[in-house]
């Protein structure tokens, strides 16, 4: 069922590429230099380090202190200046070493409905040494859902114990149905003094599946067909369950539990599927014709799939060029939603 995500037409994409600023084109080119992978180990080759604004002010302060010590021949001034300079040089190694050797792994993101946040869980593994002040964020600020009013980006911060693991969580919102690439991530640290910033760029290989956003409120379901009589004829030996109830079995829906009868007999009992009658619902593309365009039809079908699951119906799906037989259960429901997400005219 895997199909490529729906994208913009090639002319529109080319026009968008031409309209991008040189800075954005340079950033996109730089991101393509990093291969996509769900696991990444940070080494000397993929960690970058530069002074922060605080580090530049610190260097300027040291320069002023040095000039003042030379001008006034202050021996203690020399001591303090070179002591602070040594601490700054040591912080370069400490900041770089905080990231060096970390392993990043992205757990497979669960499908979500279009317009809802998809949770990304990143597991950080430290083979040796405790790592403090590790931050993760999206490389493109447009994907950052936790921006401050002035647009300042925030990181998801965590500390990684020695020979242990820690996890950080970010969320991305797919705006349309289909497959979506996980945006590139930036992992960074300013530990211990904030004078230098070490960072690396990571492009996960996983994709996020976005189901069609279901129509709200849910319209009435199409009429379902009862197939209970056929099942009763196929299994005539159900004499012990003619009263319409049976002992509760693992996997039974809680909607089928007879709570009043369970309170009297002291154990869980469920409605007999045969006595209650199975109801079969075949959702058809033409049943949603009143919704509007293709995306509106898919939204209505998505809402019907969810409602049929709540009512524990046998449900099938018929789309142009695709047909799925009736069944019930969570795996079947996900298969139907995936088919709706990936369907193309």
N, C-alpha and C positions, 0 to 999 in steps of 0.2 A: 504493500500500500504506500510505500514511501514515494513521495513525489516532491519535486522542487517547490519551493515557496513561490507564491504568486508575486511577481515583481512588476515594476513599471516597464512600459515598452522601451525598446532600445533607443528610439529618438529622444524620448523624454529623459532617459538616463544620460544620454550624451549631452543634452542641453544642460542638465543639472551639473554635469562634470565641468563643462566650460564656464559655468557661472560661479564656481567655487573660487575662493580667494587663493592667492599663491601660498599663503601660510597653511591653509587647509589641504591643498594639493600636496604640499611637502609632508604634512603630517600623515596623510593617507599613504603616500609612497613609503614613508618610514615604517608604517604599520605592516605593509605588505612584506617587508624584509624579515618579519618574524613568522616562522611557520606555525600552523595551527596544531595544537596538541592539548589533550586534557590533563597531562601531567608535565610539569616543568621543574627542573632543578636549576637554581640560580648559581652561576659560577662567575669567574673573572670576566668571561667573554660577554655576558649579557647584563651586567650591573654597571650603571653609570652614576657618577657622583660629581656634584658641583656645590659651591658655597651657597648658603641661603642669604637672604637680605641681612639677617642678624649676623651671619658670618662675615659679610662684607663690612658691616659697621664695626665688628670686632677687629678686623684687620686694619681698618682706618684708625681705630682707637690705639692700636699697638704702634702704628706709625707715628702718631702724635706723641705718644709716650716716649718713643725712641728719640725723636727729635728734641723733645724737652730734656731728656736725660743727657743728650750730647751737648745741648746748649748750656745747661746749668751744671754739667759734670756731676750728676747724681748717681752715685754707685748703687744705692738701693733702687733707684729708678731702672737701671740696667737689669738688676736681678729680677724685679717684678715683671719687666717687659719680656725678658727671655723666658721666664717661668710660664707666663701666660701663652707665649708663642709656642712653647713646647707642649702645653696642654692642648692647644688648638691642633697641632700636628698629630698628636696621639688620637684626637677625636676623629681624624680622617680614617685611620685604621679601624677604630671601634665602629664607626658608622657603616663603613663598607663591610666589615665582618658580621654585622647584625643580619645582613641579607645573605651573605655568602654561605652556600651549603643548604639553604632552605629548599624544600620540595613542596610544590603546589599541586593540588589535585582537585578537580571540579567533579562533584557528584552529579550524576545525570539529573537534569532538572525535570520536574513533573510537568505534564501538559496543563495548560490553563486556558480559560476562555479569553478571547481577544478583548483587550481593554483592561484586563486584570493583571496585577503584578505577578510575575514568575520569580520564585525565590531561587537564588543561586547560592549554594553552600560550597565554600572553598575551604578545603582542609590543608593546613600548613603543618609540615613535619620537620622537626629539628633533630638531626642525627647527633648533635653534640652542642652543649651550651644553651643557656636560656636566652631567648630573643625578646627584647622589650620594644614596645612602641612600633609595631608593624601595622601599616595602614594599607587598605585596599580601596580602590575606587575605579570608576570607568574612565578610560582614556578620553572618551568624547563626553564633554559635559552635558550634552543634550540627553544622555541616558541617565544622568544623575537625578533621582527623584527626591533627594534630600537637600537640595540647594537652599541656602539662606536667601532672604529677600534681595540682597545685593548680588546674588549669583556666586557667592563664595562656595567652593566645593568642600565637602566633608569626606573624610575617610571612615571606613569601618575598621576600628582599631582592635588589636588583640595582642596578647603576649603568648609566646610559644615556650612551653617548658622544655628543659633539657631532655633529650631522648623521648619526647612526647609529641602530642599533637594538639592543635587548637583549630577552631573553625571561625570563619568570618562569613557574614551573610550580606548579600546585596540583592536588589530587586530590579528587574527590568520589565517594562510593560510592552508587550507586542500589540500593535495597533490594528493589525489585520490578521485574518486566519492564515494558517499554513505554517511552514517551517521558517524559523528565524535564527540566524547566527547569534551566538552569545557575543556581545560587544567586547572588544579588547579591554583588558584590565591593566591597571598600573599598581604595582606593589612598591611601597616606599617606606623610608624611615628617616628620622632626624635624631635618633638616639646617638650619644647621650646628652649633648649640649645644645643641639639645634643649630650648630654652626654650619653643618653640611647636610645636604639631602642626597641620599642614595636611592635609586629607583631602578626598576626594570619593567619591561612591557611584556605582557602575556596574552596570547590569542588562543582561547579555548577552542577545541574542535567540536564540542557538543552543540546541538541545535535545540531550540525550544519550540515545541509544537503548540500552536494556538488554535483551539477549537472555535467555531463560529459563536459569537456572542448570542445567547438565546434571547428570543423576543420576550419583552415584559410589557404587560402581564401575559401569562401563558394563555393562548387561545384554547378553546375546547378541543379535545382530541377527536380525530375522526372515529366513526363507529368501529368497534372491535368485533371480531367473529369468535363465538364460543366454540371450542373444540373439546370440551369436557366429555360430551357423549361419546365421541370417537375413542377417547382414551379409556373410558369406562368399559366399552366393548372389547378393547384390546387387552384389558386386565380384569377379567371377570372374577378373579379370586380375591377381591378386596372385601370379603364378607365382614371382617373384624372392624372395618372402618366405615360401615354404612351409616353410622350416626353422624358422619361429617367431621369428626375430630380424630386426632391421633396424637401420640406422644411427640413432643418437640424433638427435632433433629438438628444437629449442627448445620448451619447454613440457612435455616429457615428465616424468613423475614420476620421482624418483630411486629409488622403489621398483621401477620396471620396468627399471632398468639391470642388465645381467648383468655384474657386476664381474669374475668369473673369466674370462669370455670376452673382456672388454675388456682385461684384463691380457695375454692371449695375442696378440690381434690389434693392440694398441696404439692402439685408438680406442674411444670409447664406443658401445655397442650396446644396444638396448632390446628387450624382448619385443614381438613383433608383436601389436597389439591384436586383429587378426582371428584369429590362431592361438591366442592366449591366451583369446579368448572374452570379449565384454563381458557383464557381469553387471548386471542391472537390478533395483533394489530400490525397491519402492513402499511407503513408510511410510504407514500408515493410523492414524487416530485410535483405531480399535477394537483395533489391535495392542498399544496401551499400556494396555488396560483394566485389567490386573493391577497397575498402578502405584498406583492410588488415585484421588484427586480430580482435577479438571481441571488444577491446577497441577502435580501430580505426573506426569500424563500428558505435559504439555508438557516437563517436565524430562527425561523418558525419551526423547521424540522428539528433543529437542535433543542428547542424548548419542548417539543413533543417527545423526543427521546428521553429527556430528563423526567418528564411527567409520567411516561410509560414505565420508567424504572421505579418511580415512587409507588405506582399502582401495581407493581410486580406483574406486568403483562409480558407475554411473548411478543416481541417486536421485531419486525424486519424492515428493510429499507430498499427502495427502488429509485435510483437516479438515472438520468440519461447515460447509458453506457455502463451502468453498475447495478448489481442486485445482490443483496445480502439476505440470507434466509432468516426466518424467525428463530429467536432464542431469548434467553433472559440471563441476568447476572451482570456483575460489574465488568468482567472482561469483554462481554459482548457490547455493553453500553459504550465502553471506551473505543471499541472497534467501529461502532457506528459514528461516534463523534469524530474519530480520525478520518473516516471516509468523507464526512461532510467537510472537514477542514482541508482536505487535499483534492477535493473534486474540482475539476476544471471543465469548462464547457467545450 
